[in-house]
Amino acid sequence: MTTCVSPPPSLRPRRPQRPRRLLGQNTDLRRSGVWSWTLPALATRLPDGRTVRTCPAAGVCSQACYARSGHYNFPAVLARHQANLAYVLDDLGGWQRQMAAELSHERFRGGWVRVHDAGDFFSDHYLAAWLRIIAFRPAVNFYCYTKEVARFRRLVEPAPPANFRWVYSFGGREDHLIRPEDRVADVFPDENAIHAAGWHSQDENDLLAVLGPAPVGIPANNIPQYRRRQGSRTFRQWQAELDARRSEGRRARTPPPGRLKDAL
């Protein structure tokens, strides 16, 4: 007769802890009555050692990202955002069902949910899951800022849900894919710079990014080191400068056609 001995509690595999609530409100979004879903900004190393890039198309924005400073770095806040990401990675179907169930609550009916206070649509599967949730909850309105231009061209623009709005935000590696007819947002040094450029600030209410006049200007956050890095440029101008330097560097490293033939 074989006796089964259970391993001590410390050695038993633990079921991952899932967030009890998926949506929250930060101070700024609460003013507008907006709920949000959040991931770690740019990239993170999860407790199990996995490194995940949550903003694949990020460019210069990563050098002045509000979600990489302040309370976002508090251990409890970071742990919560990492738990959100782990849930998506390890149980996308379970996360989708829980999100859809949470959105059935009456408080969300007719309201607005911002997809990503930090982070972005880092994979096709993840974006597709959000599109299913959005379509399943037509009584709730959803919006986002995104730099995943190519991904949205393929997966969203052909048949967008009626209750989903988005704005392409400058400062990413796919800025060159943005078209004149797209709704866009750019980060300016301050409110005066926004008005001088003839753009429209969303500072009073974040929903102006998708409901107000376009193009949309965002005043830079008052974080001294980020403001110094940005200087008097917008994110669009900053990214264009970086892209131009990289292009020049590639040309400098490429030998002229005649010299290439000689080498062969």
N, C-alpha and C positions, 0 to 999 in steps of 0.2 A: 504494500500500500504506500502510495506516494503522498507525502505531506507537503502542502503548499505553504510556504512561509512568506508573508507579505513583507516587503521592504519597509524599513523604518520610514516614518513620515518625511524626514528630511531628504530621502532619496527618491520618493515617489514623484513622477512627473506631474507638474502642476498645470491645471488648465489655465490658459492665459486670462488675465483679468481684462474684461471688456468695459469700456466706459458706460456708466449708467445713462448718461445723457450725452448726446452727440453735438447738439447746438447750444451756443451761448451768445453772450452779448458783451462786447467791450464798452468802455465809456463812450467813445465817439459814436459807435453804431447804436447804442441805446438811445441817444438823443434823437435818432431818426426812426426808432422803433424797428430796427433791423436786427435779425438774428444771423449768426454766422457759424460756419464750419471751418476749422483751422488745422493745418498741418505744420510741421517745422519748416522754417524758411530755408530756401536754397538747398541744403543738404544736412543730413544728420547721421550719426552713428547710433543705432539702436542698442539697447542693453545686451542683446544677444550677439553683437559684433557686426551685424549687417550695416553697410553704409549705403544710404539711399539718397539720390539726388531728386529733390522734390520740385525743383524749378529748372528743368533741363535747358530752357531757352533764355535763362537769365543772362544779362550782359552787365553793363555798368551799374544797373540797379542793385546788383549784389554788393557794390561798394558803398551804398548809401541806403540800405534797406532798414526801415524802421523796425521790422520784425526780427532783426538780428541784434537788437539792443534792448536795454531797459528791462521791463518786467518779463519780456519773452525769454530771457535767459535765467529767470528764477528757476531753481530746480523743480519745484512743484508744477510750474507752468510748462516747462520743457517736457517733463515726464508725461503730462496730460497730452500734449501734442504728439509726442512719440507713440503713446498708446493709441491715439487715433490712427496714425500711420500704420502701425503694426496690425491693427484690426483690418484695415483695407488690404494690406499685403497678404495676410494669412487667412482671411475669411471674407473675401469680397462679397459673396452671396449673403452671409450673415449680416455684414455691415449694411448692405443694401436693404435687407428686410427690416433691420432695426431703424434705419433712417426713414424709410417709408412709413413705418408704424409711428414713429415720433412725430412726423409731419402731419399725421391725421388729427392731432390735437386741435381743438377749436382755436387756440391762441394764434395758430399760424394761418388760419383761413383769411384770405385777402391780404395777408401780410407779405413781407419780403425777407428772403434769405440770401445773404451774400455767401457764395461758394468761395471760400478761402479768404480769411483775414490775413493768412500767410500761406505760402505754398502755391502750387499751380497744378494743372492737369498733367501729371508726369507720365502717363501711359495711355494708350488707346483703350485698354480694358477699363481703366479707372474712369475715363471720360464717358465711355459708353454706359457704365453703371450709373453715373450721374444723370445722363440723358434718360435712362429708364425711370429713375426716381422722379425726375421733373415731369415727365409725361404721365406718370402714375398719380401725381398730385396736382391736377390742373387748377385747384382752388388756391394754390400757393404760388407766389411770384418769386423767381430766382434771378440773380444777376451775378456777374463776376467781372473782374479785371483779369486779363490774361496776356501772356507773351507767347503762348503756344499757337501762333498764327497758322502754321502749316497743318497742325492737327485739327484746328477748327475748320479750316477750309475743307478738309476731307470728311470730317465726321459730324459737324454741326451745321455748317452753312447750307448743305443740300436740302435739309428738311428740319429746320430748327423748331423746337416746341414753342407754342404761342406764348407760354408763360416764362420764357427764358430770354434774358437780354445780356449782352456782353459788350465790353469795350476793350479794344486792343491798346495796351499801354506801352509806350515807347521806353527804350532803355534795354532792349533785349537783342539777342543774336539774330532774331528774325524780323527786325525792323524793316529790312529791305523788302519784305513780302507784303508790307502794309500798303494798301491802295488808297487813292484820294477819296473814294466813296466810303471807306470804312469809318466807323465811329471810333475815335481815338482819344487817348488821354496822355498828357505829358506832365512831368514834374518840373515846375519852375522854381527859381530861387525864392520868390515871394509873391504876394498878391499883386503888387504893383507891376511886376513883370508879366503876370498873366493878362492883366487888363491892357498893358501897353502892346502886347502881341495880338490883341483882339480875340483872345480865347475866353472861356467862361469857367469861373471857379466853381468847384464842387465842395468847397470848404464848409459851407453852411449846412449842407445835408448830403451825405454820401450818395443818396439816390439820384442826385443831379448828374452823376456820372453816366447814367443810362436814361434818365427821364428829362433832363434839362437840355438847354441849347448846347450845340457842339461847335467846334472841338472843345474838349474838356481840359482845363488846367488844374493841377494839383499843387498847392504850395508845399515847398519842402518842409519836412519836419524840423523842429528846432533842436537839432542834435549837432553841437558845435563841430565835431570832427567830420561829420557828413557834409555839413554846409561848406566847410573849407574845401573838401574834395570836389564838390560840385561847382563851386565858384559861381560865376554869373551865367553858366550854361543851363540849358534844359537837359533832361535825360536824352532826348532825341539828338541834340547837338553833341552831347558828350559821347554817345554811342557812335555817331557818324565820324567823330574825330578818331575814335579807337579803330573803327573799321578801316578808315583811310590809312592809318599807320600800319595796320596789319597787311593791307593790300600792298602798300609800298614795300614793306619788308619782304613779302613773297616775290615781288618783281625783282628786288635786289638780289635775291638768292637764285633766281632763274636765269641761266646763261642765255645770251642771245642765240637765235637759231643758227647763225653761221658758226659760232663757237661750239655749239652743241654738235654740229656735223663734224667739226675738226676733232672733237673728243672721241667721236665714234670711229 
